[in-house]
Amino acid sequence: MSIGMANLDGELQVKVGTLFGRELILVSQSRMEIQTWFMGFVIARRTFDNDRIRQLRYEEWIQDRVRTCGIRFKYDGKTQVLVKAVMNESDSLRTVVRIINVYKFSHAMPAEVVALTGS
């Protein structure tokens, strides 16, 4: 598995390469877009509003008798799969979840709204 990250114009870009292909995850203040790439072409694109994404997490499951791991989240009550990989890539996927969560929540409240109070 390969992971590449960049922050361009306030948008986090995470490239995740697995045995199943390559995912480009774009996270801005308001949305998350997932692009699936195969042989240099975008073959799928999904966009989600950040305020409706819930339970972004790393999970393991059995699919077609093969133990698989990946990143899942709930969107409008339906489970979505962000990235799927083989089991030996679990540490990398846990890292991706942490990166996305930290980035997403760092934009949760505008700076002008945050007020510090002292005693």
N, C-alpha and C positions, 0 to 999 in steps of 0.2 A: 504494500500500500504506500502511496506517496501522497503527501499533503503539502500544499502550497498556500500561502496567505498573503494578502495585500489589503491595504486600506486606501482606496481611491475616492477622493471627493466625499469623505465621510461614509462611504459604503464598504463594508467588510466583504472581501471576496475570498472564499475558501475553495480550493480545487482539491478534490479527493479522487485519487485513482485507485481502483480496486480490480479484482479479477473480472468483475461483471461490467466494467466500463469506467467512465469518468463522470463525476458530478461536479458542477460548478454551483456553489451556493453563494448567493448575493444577499446580504442583509443590510438594509438601510434602516432609517429611523421608523419608517412606516410599513415596510413590507419585507418579505423574504421570498426570493425567487430561486427555484431549483432548475437547473438546466442539465439534461442528460446528453452527453456527447458520445459519439461512436465514430471512429475513423475520421476525426476532424470535423464532423457535422453535428449540429444540434438536432437530436431526434425527438426530444420532448422538452417542454417548458411548463412549469407550474408556478403560480404566484399566489402568495398568501398574505393577508393583512396581519401584521404583528400583534395587534390587539385581540385577535381571535385565535392565536396559537396558544395551546395549553399543553402542559406535561411533556415538554421536549426532553427526551431521555435516551439513554443507551439501553438496549434490550438484547436478549438472546432467545431464540425460538427454533423449533424444528420445522423445516419446510421440505417436503418431498424426501423425508427420511435423512435429511442433511442438517446438521446443526449449524445454524446461521446466526450472525449478529448484525446489529444495525442501529440506526438512529430513527426513532419514531416520535410522533407527536400527535396530539388531537387537534382537529380543526373542524369547527361546527359539529362536534360530537363524533366525528369519523376519524379513525386512526389512519395516519399517513406515514409512509416510509420515506425517509429522507435519503439515507445511504444504506446499502446492504453489502455485507462482506462475509468472508469466511472467518472462522473463530480466531485464528492467530492474529487477526487485525483488530482485536477488541480494544487494546490499549490506545491505539490511534483514534478509534471512533469515540472513546470516552473523552479524549482530548478535544476533539472537534465539538462535542456537546458543550464542554466547559467554555470553549472560545466563543461559540455562538451565544450561549446564555449570558456571559459577561458582557459581550458587545451589545446584545439586545437590551439588557437591563440598564446599561450605561446611558441609554437614550430614553429610559422610561419616564423621566421627569425633567423638563427643561430647567436649565440652570437658574433662570430668573424666578422660578417657583420655589426652589429650595431655600429655606431660611434657617440659619443657625441661631440658636438661642443660648445665652450664657446665664450663669447664676450670679 
